[in-house]
Amino acid sequence: DPAALLEVVEGEKGILATIARGAVLIDSSTVSPPATLRVRAALAARGADMLDAPVFGSKNEAENGALGLIVGGEPEVIARVQPVLDAMGRTIHVGGNGAGAYAKLVVNLVIAGTLAAFNEGMVVATKAGIDPEVMVRVLLASRARSGIIEMKAPQVLQRDFTPFFPLHLMAKDMRLLRESAEALAVRVPLADVLSRCYEACLAGGLGDQDYCATIKPLETQAGVAVAAAAP
């Protein structure tokens, strides 16, 4: 989160204490744009550069060097460190410093919103007596098909909430998205609702489970479990 980034950079033994002129800090955390720009200004005062380069993808993509890097910064700085970025995945340059941070928050808003719709729909279908596995096949054969449903549906159906991305981190990202939108004077009603849902999940002790565990309160209320048939 922003506090962790600032501690790493500005803390007593932080990066600012030793960074050399001409060095480049590549920050791949998901933090607020104001925190990103604050770090960039501090580095520039020491003759160093920065790229905000948050990533999308999960453990499998990280292990295979196939992450997506959403990069904000100057093109000449990107060119200097392109081999480093290429080792991790593919680069999408979205604009100047801070743009990468904004874009990553937007990506996570769309992911969280899609997953929330999936969760609600699957609970409705299960309560109505539709086989959850059949309902997933319907979704993936329709315009509703999405990468996040393809990834998370098997976890939900198998009741496997091992954290590929912990729920508490998505809760943090929804908070940062709302704060960023407020600073831009943009209304984000969906993000407001999602934040409340995530905060309720945190209060229910689900923070260290995968963020697809956001389906659990809906299942509890409806008295159903969205699960594959026992083998």
Helices and strands as residue ranges (DSSP letters): H 2-10, G 15-17, E 24-27, H 33-44, E 49-52, E 55-56, H 59-63, E 67-72, H 75-88, E 89-95, H 99-127, H 132-140, H 147-157, H 167-183, H 189-203, G 211-215, H 216-222
